[in-house]
Every structure is written in C-alpha cells, then in structure tokens.
C-alpha cells in the first residue's frame, strides 16, 4: 500500500511539472537605438518543452495521458493540425491532431527501454504547409520497483580449510537488480543468510561469506560438506522490497591434523630360510583419518635384533608397510627375530605436531627350516699353476659343507660343460683339483671351470647341489725363443757408405717374463766371415743393420741373406736365428731407390706360404704352356725356310733395331744364311706371293738381267776372302735377282741396305763369338779413365765383391 501511495504522489508531481513546461510565455522587448532608431526584437521559441515523464508498468484500461502540445500558430479556429513522428509514433504514442494531446497506447517497461525520442510539428490543414519547424523531445519512463534481485550464479561452490579461524573468507556472492539504481532504493541490495547458521555468516553489503565458528568446531573428519542459502533484498532491506536467493555449497578441505595409527600393536610372520634378498615377509597396515597427501606415510625399523636382516618400505598404492628380507637367513643360526616399526606422515603440519604424531608396532618374524644345498666356504676360487706342471699335480682345493643340522656327506665333481677338453679333475672326497693333461700358457693363459658340490643322504641319494666358479691361472716359464717381429726385407744402394744403417729390427716373444722382455741381437757365426753387413744391438730391444763397405754390385750379387741371432734375457735362456733379406738396388744421389732386381729366392726363409703357393702355380702354368707349345709344333707341317715374300720382308724390317747380339734369334733367321745349300734346295719350291697368282710364267724367266740392282744400289762382286761372308752374299744376290724378275714380288729396297756389312771393320768385331775364352783374371781399372760414359762399366767390372754375405 505504501508503494502505491508513493507512486501516486510521484505521478502528481510529474504532471505538475509537465503543465508548467507547457505554459506559453510571450516576451516582447523593444529597444530604441540612438543612431539608427532601429527596433530590436527577441526571437520567440516555438515549443515550450524539452521532455515528458511517463510512469512504467501502467495498468489502466484507457490510454495513459502523457501531456499536451501547444503551438502559437493554433488560434483555436481548427485550421491547425499536429503531426507526431519518431520512435513509437502512431503505435506506442499517439497525438490528437486537433488539440495536441499526447497519449501512450500500451504498458511500457523501463528495463526494456528507458526513454523514447519523438519529433512534432504543426501544419495547415488546408494547404499542408508547415506552420512551425519540427522540434525533437524526449519521453522518459519513471522506474518502479518491479524487478527482484538476481544472483550471477544459481549455485556457488566454495571451500575453506578445516580448523580455520573465525572470520576466514570462504567465497563472495554477487546479485544484480534491473531497476534504476539512480532513482530511489529500488536497486539498493542487502545480503543476508537464511540457511547455514551458526557455521557461516555473510557481509550484508559485499556478499562475502565467512566462517562463524572456531577451529575446534570446523573439523572435516566430523563434517565435510555444508549448504548455505544467501538472500539478496532490494529497497535497502526495507519491508516491501523484493528478494532473490542462491545456494552455496561449501566443503572443508583437509589439513594434516591426524597422525597415522597401526590397526594392531603386534604382528607375526614366518619366512623360509631359503628366501632370497627382496623376498616379501609380510604387510602391516596403519590408518589415517586425513586424506590425499596428508594421509601418505612411511615406515621405519627403529629397533630389534632383525634390523640388519629385514627392510620395510611403503606401498604407494595401498599405503601399507612391506617387510622384505635384506640378508640371507639361516635357521641353524637364528630361528626368530623381533623388530619395532614406527609409522608417521610424510608431510607434517607444524600447527598440529605433537608427541602423538607417530605410532609404534612390534613385528615378530619366525624362520622356517628347509633342506639347503651344500655351502662353499668361498664365493669363488683362484688357483695358480706353472705351465710346465706334470700331469697329476694338484692345483688347489675347494671345500663345501651341508648347512643343515643333519650334516650330510658332500661329494665333488667338475661341470664338464666348463671343461670340454678334460684338462682337470677333482677328488670327490676332499675337493682337491689336479691336472689330467699338460698345459700351455701361450695357448690359453686362463681356465675357468665350475665345481659341483652334491649333498648325499644316508641312503646315498643325491638331494641338493651347488656350484662354485674356479679360476685357474697358468704361470709363465721361458719356453719360447724370441723371433723377428715381422718379415724384414730391405735394400742397399750400390753406392753407399760404410756404417750406413739400412734397417732396424725388433723381436717378439710369446713368453711374458715378470720383469719384461729383454732381447739381445748379434750376427750369426756363419755370417761373420767376410761379412758385408754388421748387426748393432741398440740396447732397447731393437737392432740396427749396418753396411761394412761403400760399394755393392747388383750384377755381381743382387741379394744378401743376413742371419741374426736373437736371445732373450730370461732363465732358461732361449734364442733363435732370423734371416734378413737385403736387395741391392740402383739409387739416385739422395739415396732413393730407382731399380731393383726382380729375382726372388723361393727358398728364402722369409718367403711366406702364400708366396710359395703363388710361385708353384705360376711354374705349373708355364710348364703347361711349354707342353702345349711343343705338341702344337709337332703337329705343324714343316714349312720352307722362307714362308713367303711378306715373311722375308717382315723379318728383315724387324731387324732395323740394334739387335740383341748372338743370342737374338727372333729378328732374323741366321740359319738360312749359314747353310746356303739348304736354301738352294728350297729355291725350286719357293712359294709365290699368296695374294697374287701369276698366269703367265714367261713374265719372269729365271735369267732376266745381267746384274741385280735394288733401288740404284749395285751389289759389288763377291770376294771370297771369307767363306761365311761369301755364302751370305751369294744367297742375298740370288734372292734379289729372283724378286727383281718377279713382278708380283715385293720390293727389296731395304734388303739391299741391310744386306751386307762389308768385308772388314776398322773397329773390329765386338762379338764374343770369335774371342778367345780365358778364365784368367783381367784388369778393368782403365775403364775408370774413359770418362762418365763408361762409369757404369767401371762399376760393374771394377768392383771387388765378396762371395760371402
């Protein structure tokens, strides 16, 4: 009722203001201007308003009267018409065109649209001409309290730690009111709590919810969830205001205010003595009223006689304490253990830390007896024996016993999978290990075997067995002679100097003396007599090969074999003789090798097996080629001395080079020249050119000319001073005549040039065929006086090489 009364009063005030704004005011001002005597008039305003006010949510049946528009041009004669335009004109708002009364046709809501802008003008009904310029005005809606407060969320969710102090902020709620906050108290809100006492309170102005009880009353373990209802009331909380509500769900979060507690004070478990390290003995459980990380706990063994034998850990999933074996158990030594176990939280809140934050429990563990295999007194054995030890020598011994109370008999054996060659054996009763075969350290320095200890019952039945590794090391003795580290092949220049080092050699020894290797090098006694080289021991297990003279001849001797004796420094002393191959080579002035003999000694000590096989294969291939060539030669028909004129030409042309002396039999067949009778016998059956067959035998009669000429060269008459030379000349003249008369034969110009050297030579013959052979020593020192062109001959024949290396 009070609200309606206030609304009526406000409506009356607004209508009064509208009437005052619509009163016409006519002000005329006349002023006299002294100089121009002109009259100045004030401009008159056509409309006497700027805004109207209208109450929202009108509930009447008639149109709601807003106000009246009045123009100075309206003299009441009915010639003036009022026209309205703008927002809602003609639909929401209408005007009486005759008198200017303005009405609203329907109910309006300020929260939907707070104001409207309209325009009005006056026109002449007859002419339609505007009598006043168009003027804009505003219609505003007055607010009434017709909207209740609305919360942003229908349901709020908040949390606060348990045992919080009074006044701890939990969450803030917010409500809004669609009414006009600038007009009256329609949108002024006040918050209050209608459900949730006495645990929480709310700030009436801000909507902040706070705890209302102390730490002792807000315990999550007693009550965790709360539902609070908050009201928001407009009109500043006065009677008659509208109210909105929301629900707030508040949860107390956990703090670590409860220590873990064992479910029982004493635990008992049993475990087998054969359990290995890490075997689970049992699980113990403790509870904690807290949750999450505050309930995480860990267990420790704090005292007892089994602290070293057992360990305890925490299962992260179940938060249980897991007891495991940490060391081997022995029923015969100890049959039970007792330990004290403590439990506490991982994370401790200092506010709730007290003497009761930890809990203790007693755990008793009994050990069960089992039949165990024999136990060796060592985890492994190391034995040593010299490599020259005799068969049957004891290397060492092992020992094992039955750990059970029965003390059964133990027998020993070797796992033959670890001793395939059966080099060792073990005594089945006392466990002594001895040799079955001879050993060689250079072949295998270590032997790793496994010995089995088997437990036998009184009925001699095997029950349990165990293995133990045995490592046997062979001790070295000096039973191997040193040898060259590699196959040495070197060279020496023909021109060198005495004492020149040509090679450094080293040695290796399969033995391994404790003080290290020490080798001594020397020249073998068979090579000391008139030796061309010397051996110098460098004192560092190497030796240098030195020359003893300055000149070596590759033609005289191309390879030297140097026997070197290598001796070790251990006891008993061992030695061997190695052979070094030295080739004589031609070198430049800087000592760089230019040419070496290709000769190889298949019997050389340094020749490898692969090289010998390659040489043998080459020899077999050459032998097969020779046999094949011989067989083909026997099957070939005997041909004349001269196959054809082309062959003769080829033989003669190939003789253009200097020649190879009396050993050269490929360039020219000297046999035909030495036996002219055989040549004459073949004359009748001489073959013609193979590519031309003459058709007229009269073209080349036997005697067609007086004297044979070839290319203008006339063969002089033969002087029978020498029978050999005469035969050669007669043979050549016969062949020249024959080919000159034969039109199908090739020309023999070159044959005439090289046919005959002459009857005599000023320089005499250099051939050794006619020289007298003599084994007498000759002096070739005069070659050194003939200049640099004869230096090679001087080196070949002037050097005095020894026949010994």
ChimeraX attribute file (.defattr): number of C-alpha atoms within 10 A of each C-alpha:
attribute: neighborCount
match mode: 1-to-1
recipient: residues
	/A:1	7
	/A:2	8
	/A:3	11
	/A:4	10
	/A:5	10
	/A:6	11
	/A:7	15
	/A:8	12
	/A:9	10
	/A:10	13
	/A:11	15
	/A:12	11
	/A:13	10
	/A:14	17
	/A:15	17
	/A:16	10
	/A:17	12
	/A:18	19
	/A:19	12
	/A:20	11
	/A:21	17
	/A:22	17
	/A:23	12
	/A:24	15
	/A:25	10
	/A:26	9
	/A:27	10
	/A:28	11
	/A:29	10
	/A:30	11
	/A:31	11
	/A:32	10
	/A:33	10
	/A:34	7
	/A:35	6
	/A:36	7
	/A:37	9
	/A:38	11
	/A:39	10
	/A:40	12
	/A:41	11
	/A:42	9
	/A:43	9
	/A:44	11
	/A:45	12
	/A:46	17
	/A:47	22
	/A:48	15
	/A:49	20
	/A:50	13
	/A:51	16
	/A:52	21
	/A:53	18
	/A:54	23
	/A:55	21
	/A:56	18
	/A:57	16
	/A:58	15
	/A:59	11
	/A:60	9
	/A:61	9
	/A:62	11
	/A:63	16
	/A:64	18
	/A:65	15
	/A:66	20
	/A:67	21
	/A:68	16
	/A:69	19
	/A:70	19
	/A:71	20
	/A:72	14
	/A:73	14
	/A:74	18
	/A:75	9
	/A:76	9
	/A:77	7
	/A:78	12
	/A:79	14
	/A:80	23
	/A:81	20
	/A:82	23
	/A:83	20
	/A:84	23
	/A:85	17
	/A:86	15
	/A:87	16
	/A:88	15
	/A:89	18
	/A:90	14
	/A:91	10
	/A:92	13
	/A:93	23
	/A:94	21
	/A:95	22
	/A:96	15
	/A:97	18
	/A:98	16
	/A:99	17
	/A:100	21
	/A:101	16
	/A:102	20
	/A:103	19
	/A:104	22
	/A:105	17
	/A:106	16
	/A:107	15
	/A:108	18
	/A:109	17
	/A:110	20
	/A:111	16
	/A:112	8
	/A:113	10
	/A:114	15
	/A:115	18
	/A:116	17
	/A:117	15
	/A:118	18
	/A:119	15
	/A:120	20
	/A:121	20
	/A:122	26
	/A:123	20
	/A:124	17
	/A:125	15
	/A:126	9
	/A:127	8
	/A:128	11
	/A:129	10
	/A:130	16
	/A:131	18
	/A:132	16
	/A:133	11
	/A:134	15
	/A:135	15
	/A:136	16
	/A:137	16
	/A:138	17
	/A:139	18
	/A:140	18
	/A:141	20
	/A:142	20
	/A:143	22
	/A:144	22
	/A:145	19
	/A:146	16
	/A:147	19
	/A:148	21
	/A:149	25
	/A:150	19
	/A:151	19
	/A:152	12
	/A:153	13
	/A:154	10
	/A:155	13
	/A:156	18
	/A:157	13
	/A:158	15
	/A:159	16
	/A:160	18
	/A:161	17
	/A:162	23
	/A:163	19
	/A:164	20
	/A:165	16
	/A:166	15
	/A:167	15
	/A:168	16
	/A:169	19
	/A:170	20
	/A:171	17
	/A:172	15
	/A:173	21
	/A:174	16
	/A:175	21
	/A:176	17
	/A:177	23
	/A:178	16
	/A:179	22
	/A:180	19
	/A:181	13
	/A:182	10
	/A:183	12
	/A:184	14
	/A:185	18
	/A:186	25
	/A:187	24
	/A:188	22
	/A:189	28
	/A:190	21
	/A:191	25
	/A:192	19
	/A:193	20
	/A:194	12
	/A:195	17
	/A:196	16
	/A:197	13
	/A:198	9
	/A:199	16
	/A:200	22
	/A:201	24
	/A:202	23
	/A:203	15
	/A:204	17
	/A:205	14
	/A:206	14
	/A:207	22
	/A:208	16
	/A:209	24
	/A:210	20
	/A:211	21
	/A:212	21
	/A:213	19
	/A:214	16
	/A:215	14
	/A:216	10
	/A:217	14
	/A:218	22
	/A:219	19
	/A:220	19
	/A:221	15
	/A:222	8
	/A:223	12
	/A:224	15
	/A:225	12
	/A:226	16
	/A:227	14
	/A:228	19
	/A:229	17
	/A:230	21
	/A:231	23
	/A:232	29
	/A:233	27
	/A:234	26
	/A:235	18
	/A:236	18
	/A:237	18
	/A:238	12
	/A:239	10
	/A:240	13
	/A:241	21
	/A:242	21
	/A:243	19
	/A:244	19
	/A:245	20
	/A:246	20
	/A:247	18
	/A:248	22
	/A:249	14
	/A:250	20
	/A:251	19
	/A:252	21
	/A:253	16
	/A:254	22
	/A:255	22
	/A:256	22
	/A:257	22
	/A:258	22
	/A:259	24
	/A:260	23
	/A:261	21
	/A:262	18
	/A:263	12
	/A:264	12
	/A:265	12
	/A:266	13
	/A:267	17
	/A:268	13
	/A:269	15
	/A:270	15
	/A:271	19
	/A:272	16
	/A:273	21
	/A:274	18
	/A:275	20
	/A:276	14
	/A:277	15
	/A:278	13
	/A:279	15
	/A:280	17
	/A:281	20
	/A:282	17
	/A:283	16
	/A:284	21
	/A:285	18
	/A:286	20
	/A:287	16
	/A:288	19
	/A:289	15
	/A:290	18
	/A:291	14
	/A:292	9
	/A:293	13
	/A:294	21
	/A:295	21
	/A:296	21
	/A:297	22
	/A:298	19
	/A:299	25
	/A:300	18
	/A:301	22
	/A:302	11
	/A:303	13
	/A:304	15
	/A:305	12
	/A:306	20
	/A:307	18
	/A:308	11
	/A:309	14
	/A:310	23
	/A:311	21
	/A:312	23
	/A:313	16
	/A:314	20
	/A:315	13
	/A:316	11
	/A:317	7
	/A:318	9
	/A:319	19
	/A:320	20
	/A:321	23
	/A:322	17
	/A:323	23
	/A:324	21
	/A:325	21
	/A:326	19
	/A:327	15
	/A:328	12
	/A:329	23
	/A:330	19
	/A:331	18
	/A:332	13
	/A:333	8
	/A:334	11
	/A:335	15
	/A:336	17
	/A:337	18
	/A:338	17
	/A:339	19
	/A:340	18
	/A:341	22
	/A:342	18
	/A:343	23
	/A:344	22
	/A:345	20
	/A:346	12
	/A:347	12
	/A:348	16
	/A:349	13
	/A:350	9
	/A:351	9
	/A:352	14
	/A:353	14
	/A:354	11
	/A:355	7
	/A:356	12
	/A:357	16
	/A:358	15
	/A:359	17
	/A:360	18
	/A:361	19
	/A:362	17
	/A:363	20
	/A:364	16
	/A:365	19
	/A:366	18
	/A:367	20
	/A:368	17
	/A:369	17
	/A:370	13
	/A:371	14
	/A:372	17
	/A:373	22
	/A:374	27
	/A:375	21
	/A:376	19
	/A:377	12
	/A:378	11
	/A:379	10
	/A:380	13
	/A:381	18
	/A:382	13
	/A:383	14
	/A:384	13
	/A:385	18
	/A:386	15
	/A:387	20
	/A:388	15
	/A:389	17
	/A:390	14
	/A:391	14
	/A:392	14
	/A:393	14
	/A:394	16
	/A:395	20
	/A:396	17
	/A:397	16
	/A:398	20
	/A:399	17
	/A:400	23
	/A:401	18
	/A:402	22
	/A:403	18
	/A:404	17
	/A:405	10
	/A:406	10
	/A:407	13
	/A:408	19
	/A:409	18
	/A:410	25
	/A:411	22
	/A:412	25
	/A:413	18
	/A:414	21
	/A:415	16
	/A:416	15
	/A:417	10
	/A:418	14
	/A:419	15
	/A:420	10
	/A:421	10
	/A:422	13
	/A:423	16
	/A:424	22
	/A:425	23
	/A:426	23
	/A:427	15
	/A:428	16
	/A:429	12
	/A:430	14
	/A:431	21
	/A:432	16
	/A:433	24
	/A:434	20
	/A:435	19
	/A:436	16
	/A:437	16
	/A:438	13
	/A:439	19
	/A:440	17
	/A:441	20
	/A:442	15
	/A:443	8
	/A:444	11
	/A:445	14
	/A:446	13
	/A:447	16
	/A:448	13
	/A:449	20
	/A:450	20
	/A:451	21
	/A:452	22
	/A:453	28
	/A:454	26
	/A:455	26
	/A:456	19
	/A:457	15
	/A:458	10
	/A:459	6
	/A:460	10
	/A:461	10
	/A:462	14
	/A:463	14
	/A:464	16
	/A:465	18
	/A:466	17
	/A:467	20
	/A:468	20
	/A:469	17
	/A:470	20
	/A:471	14
	/A:472	18
	/A:473	19
	/A:474	20
	/A:475	17
	/A:476	19
	/A:477	19
	/A:478	18
	/A:479	19
	/A:480	17
	/A:481	18
	/A:482	25
	/A:483	22
	/A:484	19
	/A:485	11
	/A:486	11
	/A:487	15
	/A:488	16
	/A:489	13
	/A:490	15
	/A:491	18
	/A:492	27
	/A:493	25
	/A:494	22
	/A:495	18
	/A:496	17
	/A:497	14
	/A:498	13
	/A:499	14
	/A:500	16
	/A:501	17
	/A:502	15
	/A:503	17
	/A:504	16
	/A:505	20
	/A:506	19
	/A:507	22
	/A:508	17
	/A:509	19
	/A:510	15
	/A:511	19
	/A:512	16
	/A:513	16
	/A:514	9
	/A:515	8
	/A:516	9
	/A:517	17
	/A:518	18
	/A:519	23
	/A:520	21
	/A:521	24
	/A:522	17
	/A:523	21
	/A:524	17
	/A:525	10
	/A:526	12
	/A:527	17
	/A:528	16
	/A:529	10
	/A:530	12
	/A:531	17
	/A:532	21
	/A:533	23
	/A:534	18
	/A:535	22
	/A:536	16
	/A:537	17
	/A:538	14
	/A:539	11
	/A:540	11
	/A:541	17
	/A:542	16
	/A:543	22
	/A:544	17
	/A:545	23
	/A:546	20
	/A:547	20
	/A:548	17
	/A:549	15
	/A:550	14
	/A:551	18
	/A:552	25
	/A:553	21
	/A:554	20
	/A:555	13
	/A:556	15
	/A:557	16
	/A:558	20
	/A:559	22
	/A:560	18
	/A:561	19
	/A:562	24
	/A:563	20
	/A:564	24
	/A:565	20
	/A:566	25
	/A:567	20
	/A:568	25
	/A:569	16
	/A:570	19
	/A:571	10
	/A:572	10
	/A:573	12
	/A:574	16
	/A:575	17
	/A:576	14
	/A:577	19
	/A:578	22
	/A:579	19
	/A:580	21
	/A:581	20
	/A:582	20
	/A:583	22
	/A:584	24
	/A:585	25
	/A:586	21
	/A:587	17
	/A:588	13
	/A:589	10
	/A:590	6
	/A:591	14
	/A:592	11
	/A:593	16
	/A:594	10
	/A:595	13
	/A:596	17
	/A:597	14
	/A:598	7
	/A:599	9
	/A:600	12
	/A:601	11
	/A:602	13
	/A:603	8
	/A:604	13
	/A:605	13
	/A:606	17
	/A:607	14
	/A:608	11
	/A:609	9
	/A:610	9
	/A:611	11
	/A:612	15
	/A:613	11
	/A:614	10
	/A:615	14
	/A:616	13
	/A:617	12
	/A:618	12
	/A:619	12
	/A:620	11
	/A:621	12
	/A:622	12
	/A:623	12
	/A:624	12
	/A:625	12
	/A:626	12
	/A:627	12
	/A:628	11
	/A:629	11
	/A:630	11
	/A:631	11
	/A:632	10
	/A:633	11
	/A:634	9
	/A:635	8
	/A:636	8
	/A:637	7
	/A:638	8
	/A:639	7
	/A:640	14
	/A:641	15
	/A:642	17
	/A:643	14
	/A:644	16
	/A:645	20
	/A:646	15
	/A:647	11
	/A:648	18
	/A:649	17
	/A:650	13
	/A:651	16
	/A:652	18
	/A:653	15
	/A:654	13
	/A:655	15
	/A:656	11
	/A:657	8
	/A:658	6
	/A:659	14
	/A:660	11
	/A:661	11
	/A:662	10
	/A:663	7
	/A:664	11
	/A:665	12
	/A:666	12
	/A:667	16
	/A:668	17
	/A:669	15
	/A:670	13
	/A:671	12
	/A:672	16
	/A:673	20
	/A:674	16
	/A:675	14
	/A:676	17
	/A:677	13
	/A:678	14
	/A:679	18
	/A:680	14
	/A:681	10
	/A:682	14
	/A:683	16
	/A:684	8
	/A:685	9
	/A:686	16
	/A:687	13
	/A:688	16
	/A:689	16
	/A:690	12
	/A:691	7
	/A:692	10
	/A:693	9
	/A:694	14
	/A:695	7
	/A:696	7
	/A:697	8
	/A:698	8
	/A:699	13
	/A:700	16
	/A:701	11
	/A:702	11
	/A:703	10
	/A:704	14
	/A:705	11
	/A:706	7
	/A:707	13
	/A:708	19
	/A:709	17
	/A:710	18
	/A:711	11
	/A:712	9
	/A:713	11
	/A:714	11
	/A:715	17
	/A:716	9
	/A:717	11
	/A:718	15
	/A:719	11
	/A:720	12
	/A:721	9
	/A:722	10
	/A:723	11
	/A:724	13
	/A:725	19
	/A:726	17
	/A:727	18
	/A:728	19
	/A:729	22
	/A:730	15
	/A:731	19
	/A:732	19
	/A:733	20
	/A:734	13
	/A:735	15
	/A:736	22
	/A:737	19
	/A:738	19
	/A:739	18
	/A:740	19
	/A:741	17
	/A:742	20
	/A:743	13
	/A:744	18
	/A:745	17
	/A:746	14
	/A:747	16
	/A:748	19
	/A:749	16
	/A:750	14
	/A:751	17
	/A:752	18
	/A:753	12
	/A:754	12
	/A:755	15
	/A:756	13
	/A:757	9
	/A:758	8
	/A:759	12
	/A:760	8
	/A:761	8
	/A:762	5
	/A:763	6
	/A:764	7
	/A:765	11
	/A:766	9
	/A:767	9
	/A:768	10
	/A:769	10
	/A:770	8
	/A:771	9
	/A:772	6
	/A:773	8
	/A:774	7
	/A:775	5
	/A:776	6
	/A:777	6
	/A:778	9
	/A:779	9
	/A:780	14
	/A:781	13
	/A:782	9
	/A:783	18
	/A:784	16
	/A:785	10
	/A:786	11
	/A:787	9
	/A:788	11
	/A:789	10
	/A:790	13
	/A:791	14
	/A:792	12
	/A:793	14
	/A:794	19
	/A:795	21
	/A:796	16
	/A:797	16
	/A:798	18
	/A:799	15
	/A:800	12
	/A:801	13
	/A:802	12
	/A:803	10
	/A:804	14
	/A:805	18
